Amino acid sequence: MIEKLFTKVASWVSHLAGMPPSFAVCVAIVIVWALSGPVFGFSDTWQLVINTGTTIVTFLMVFLIQNTQNRDGAAIQTKLDELIRVSRAHNQFIGIEHLTESEVEEIRAKCEAAAKRHDRKVAEEAAKKAVARKHGPKRKAA
């Protein structure tokens, strides 16, 4: 129950925080605060208001946005794993997000090398076909 409520609130707040009107409201708050400086004599309390407000909002937003990113990342990873599982791709790639950064980098380097080998092979085959088309089929002498 509480997990579903938190998920709904986190998603809603993350969605709202990323919208242009939200940014405009924050800019307006800062402008009003700055313009009110002379009224309050640029006092310590006046500075404390903006510092405290922005610190609290930032602190809470970090957790809400991180929660949303974690869920989005897990959902995307699950979708990719399912695509790998049902395709001709290598199933050993499923779950590599749990490896260390250096282990993932090693796998990425191997994949890039394999892709380059494949690209060279495809290019060589295309060149052979082009040469064969250019010279046409060989005729036997009668």
C-alpha positions, -999 to 999 in steps of 0.1 A, spaced: 0 0 0 26 25 11 49 14 -17 22 20 -44 14 54 -29 51 64 -28 55 52 -64 25 73 -75 37 104 -57 73 100 -69 62 96 -105 38 125 -103 64 148 -87 91 138 -111 68 144 -140 58 178 -127 94 188 -118 105 182 -154 79 205 -170 86 240 -182 59 256 -159 76 242 -129 109 258 -139 91 291 -145 75 289 -110 109 283 -94 124 312 -114 95 334 -102 101 325 -66 138 334 -69 129 367 -85 104 376 -58 129 366 -32 156 387 -48 133 417 -52 122 414 -16 158 418 -4 158 456 0 125 453 20 141 429 45 174 447 44 192 417 29 191 403 64 205 369 75 169 357 79 161 368 43 190 347 31 181 318 53 147 316 38 160 308 3 188 287 15 166 265 37 138 263 11 161 252 -17 180 228 5 148 210 16 134 208 -20 167 196 -34 171 170 -6 136 156 -12 138 157 -50 170 137 -51 152 107 -35 120 111 -56 139 114 -89 163 86 -80 134 63 -73 118 72 -106 151 66 -125 156 33 -107 122 20 -117 126 33 -153 160 17 -156 148 -16 -142 118 -16 -166 140 -8 -196 165 -35 -186 137 -61 -182 124 -52 -217 158 -55 -232 164 -88 -214 131 -101 -228 141 -90 -263 174 -108 -259 157 -139 -246 133 -142 -275 158 -133 -303 189 -149 -317 210 -127 -294 233 -142 -268 215 -150 -236 246 -144 -216 240 -107 -219 209 -110 -197 218 -95 -163 251 -79 -172 239 -47 -155 248 -64 -122 285 -68 -132 312 -43 -123 320 -14 -145 353 -31 -157 335 -63 -165 308 -45 -185 336 -25 -203 353 -58 -212 321 -72 -227 315 -40 -246 350 -41 -261 345 -77 -272 311 -68 -288 327 -38 -306 355 -61 -319 329 -87 -331 309 -59 -348 340 -47 -366 348 -82 -377 313 -87 -389 313 -53 -408 346 -63 -425 331 -97 -435 300 -81 -449 320 -55 -468 343 -82 -483 313 -103 -494 296 -72 -510 329 -64 -528 331 -100 -541 295 -99 -553 301 -65 -570 332 -79 -588 312 -110 -599 284 -89 -613 308 -66 -631 325 -95 -649 293 -114 -654 290 -152 -655 320 -170 -671 312 -187 -704 328 -219 -714 347 -219 -746 331 -241 -773 
